[in-house]
């Protein structure tokens, strides 16, 4: 594909696309592709997208019993962070949830929490849309072809 066709394809992205770059060196890389260009999010300290978070009815009863031993979930050292998040958001047993953690050590009310993974991906995208964008026009042909290929490989559409 020639440069003009590659740029046309990338500039035609109607809604931002989130691609998981996996774990790399010291952190987790995620990419947001927009019509303007590429946003690279390198999470070195924490994983911003958590899930699935799912507990059985038995496990839910157990963590609820542990939760009442403390005045607040934040102070509770006996529950895992995912368990606190689940209780804080009134999660239901046997339902898979996902969460977006906007920063390391975020307070429970700062997370986005949903049974719809797409809601969490949107929260992530919206949080980082204002970050630095590497313009498609500034990339070499090889990079443009690689990103166009990733869109096609992951079945991402332009809308």
Steps between C-alpha positions, in 0.01 A plus 500: 500500500637844420537781753191690377277193543643424843443856618146499358423184696641637825345847460162328447490371861169638626519389862820447698622140504671344803765238429679305770874499438556249778761501770829648390816556702379661822134550431185456299472686168167604356438692180216730401460551127314811386447671166779742594754245614625269771496541879734265686420432865782330689380391844815413690369494857150354477258335261226751412242248376406231749288195441317295473401533866249231590406329826273211589211549739700319770801727450274808506358398838852445632632842392188673634563341839862618493394849388284566807800450731633845401345847497576548130607296200802728449634409847436128458832317464342153484334549160676504165468822295269324250276382784476854639415635157236230451332581833529878457316474166241254631608225262277198452616137532587307182522817286826598332604860562779714364657811649710794388750630752596853393815514715704290738342481846173653377220533755208263449275781373753592229465167316260435216327164563269314262389160381553636146867490404430754223394756767836456671687531171310825429591634846865418430491664156326814632755530780796496259356678193668824601847343513769557241410368155757378252348616169452242226648750252829506693549120484697310241328263257606189690335627822184601314476153345555338841219698666262446208578128525430500875161656441416235242644215710298591808181537296466864595265700286481868434182574685 
